[in-house]
Amino acid sequence: MKVRNPIAGTVLAALLMVGMMLVASPATAAASAQPRVAAAAGDVHVENIAAFELRNSDGRLEQFAIGPGNALFHRWQLSPGGNWSGWASLGGWVTSIDGARNADGRLEVFARGGGNALYNIWQVSAGGGWSGWGGLGGVLTDGPYVSVLSNGALSVGGVGTTGYWYRNYQTSPGCCWSGWALG
């Protein structure tokens, strides 16, 4: 479930825009390809204002943003409504992001990356650790944009190089991709 709370969205956008600083653990900052470390130890400059949050199946929120080196960063609540972890890198090189929760409760993030191709990364179990990056191919000039179909399967789309909308969807909830088609 994508959270569309206008207050939380405004707070998240303000956090990203005012000073463009997000707190990350020192280990994350050190491991990042090209971190821009701010005055306070552990602060990492966010290079793009692209952020969203999703709710894990246990009620904890998880936030995603593009950070240093165009990597995907995330942080999560330690308990529903509770304190937050530090920002951690999921790697990759991405220019735009979106995500949704699979029918089985696993979060999945989609990103336009190198060559404007679409990549994805997902929780290996609901609320658990993350997979490595997978590739769904295609060439998008805008997007990705994710929606959940009536059967619980995810559909991801965007504008291709022809200027038309293309989409790729799970053929059943949580499984298998259809391949790109005009959508």
C-alpha positions in Angstrom: 0.0 0.0 0.0 1.5 3.3 -1.1 1.0 5.9 1.6 -0.5 9.1 0.2 -0.8 11.0 3.5 -0.6 14.7 2.5 0.9 15.7 5.9 3.5 12.9 5.8 4.3 13.7 2.1 4.7 17.4 2.9 7.0 16.6 5.8 9.0 14.2 3.7 9.3 16.7 0.9 10.2 19.5 3.3 12.9 17.3 4.8 14.4 16.6 1.4 14.1 20.2 0.2 15.2 22.2 3.3 19.0 21.8 3.3 18.8 18.7 1.2 20.2 16.6 4.1 19.3 13.2 5.3 20.9 11.3 8.1 22.6 8.1 7.2 24.8 5.8 9.3 28.5 6.4 9.1 28.9 3.0 7.6 26.5 3.9 4.8 28.3 7.2 4.1 31.6 5.4 4.0 30.4 2.7 1.7 28.7 5.1 -0.8 30.4 5.6 -4.1 30.6 9.4 -4.0 29.1 10.6 -0.7 28.9 14.3 -0.1 29.4 14.4 3.7 27.9 17.4 5.4 29.3 19.2 8.4 27.8 16.7 10.9 29.3 13.2 10.8 27.0 10.8 9.1 24.9 13.3 7.1 24.6 12.5 3.5 23.5 15.0 0.8 20.5 13.8 -1.2 21.2 14.6 -4.9 17.6 14.3 -6.2 14.2 15.1 -4.8 12.6 11.8 -5.6 11.1 10.1 -2.5 8.2 8.0 -1.4 7.1 5.8 1.4 5.4 2.4 1.6 3.8 0.6 4.5 5.3 -2.9 5.4 2.7 -5.6 6.0 3.4 -5.3 9.8 2.4 -1.6 9.8 6.0 -0.1 9.7 6.6 2.7 7.2 9.7 2.5 4.9 10.9 5.6 3.0 13.0 5.6 -0.2 15.0 8.4 -1.8 17.8 8.8 -4.4 21.0 9.7 -2.6 24.8 10.0 -3.3 26.0 8.6 -6.5 22.4 8.2 -7.6 22.0 5.2 -5.4 18.7 4.1 -3.9 18.6 4.8 -0.1 15.9 3.6 2.4 15.1 3.9 6.1 12.4 2.2 8.0 10.5 2.4 11.3 11.8 0.1 13.9 8.2 -0.5 15.1 4.8 0.7 13.8 4.7 4.4 14.7 8.1 4.2 16.4 11.6 5.5 15.8 13.4 5.3 12.5 16.5 3.5 11.4 19.3 5.4 9.8 19.4 5.8 6.0 21.0 2.8 4.3 22.0 2.3 0.6 20.4 -0.3 -1.6 22.9 0.6 -4.3 22.2 0.9 -8.0 22.5 4.0 -10.2 19.0 5.4 -10.6 17.3 8.5 -11.9 13.7 8.0 -10.9 11.9 5.6 -8.5 8.5 4.3 -7.6 7.3 1.3 -5.7 4.4 -0.8 -4.3 3.7 -3.7 -2.0 3.2 -7.1 -3.5 0.1 -9.2 -2.6 2.3 -11.3 -0.3 3.4 -8.2 1.6 6.9 -7.8 0.1 7.8 -4.2 -0.9 9.2 -3.8 -4.4 10.9 -0.7 -5.8 11.3 0.1 -9.5 13.9 2.5 -10.9 14.9 3.9 -14.2 18.7 3.5 -14.3 21.5 3.2 -16.8 20.4 3.4 -20.4 17.0 4.5 -19.2 16.2 0.8 -18.6 13.9 -0.4 -15.8 15.4 -2.2 -12.8 13.7 -3.6 -9.7 14.7 -4.6 -6.2 12.4 -6.3 -3.7 12.2 -7.7 -0.2 12.9 -11.4 -0.1 10.2 -11.8 2.6 7.6 -9.4 3.9 9.4 -6.9 6.1 12.7 -8.6 5.5 16.0 -8.1 3.7 16.4 -7.0 0.1 17.3 -8.9 -3.1 20.0 -7.7 -5.5 18.9 -5.6 -8.4 17.0 -7.3 -11.3 16.5 -5.9 -14.8 13.2 -5.6 -16.6 14.7 -3.9 -19.7 12.8 -1.5 -21.8 13.8 2.1 -22.4 11.8 4.8 -20.6 12.0 8.5 -21.0 9.6 9.1 -18.2 8.6 7.0 -15.2 8.5 4.4 -13.7 4.9 4.5 -12.4 3.6 1.5 -10.4 0.1 0.5 -9.7 -1.5 -2.6 -8.1 -4.0 -4.4 -10.3 -7.4 -5.7 -9.0 -5.9 -9.3 -8.6 -3.0 -7.9 -6.5 -0.4 -8.1 -9.2 1.9 -5.1 -9.9 2.0 -3.2 -13.1 4.8 -0.8 -14.0 4.8 1.6 -16.9 6.3 4.7 -18.4 6.8 6.6 -21.6 9.0 5.0 -24.1 11.3 6.6 -26.7 8.3 6.6 -29.2 6.4 8.9 -26.8 3.8 6.2 -26.1 3.0 4.6 -22.8 4.4 1.1 -22.3 3.8 -1.3 -19.4 5.0 -4.5 -18.0 3.0 -6.4 -15.4 3.1 -9.5 -13.2 1.2 -12.3 -14.8 0.1 -13.4 -11.3 0.5 -11.7 -8.0 4.2 -11.6 -7.0 5.4 -13.6 -10.0 6.6 -13.5 -13.5 6.7 -10.4 -15.8 4.6 -10.1 -19.0 7.2 -8.2 -21.0 6.9 -4.7 -22.4 3.8 -3.8 -24.5 2.0 -0.7 -25.5 -0.3 0.0 -22.6 
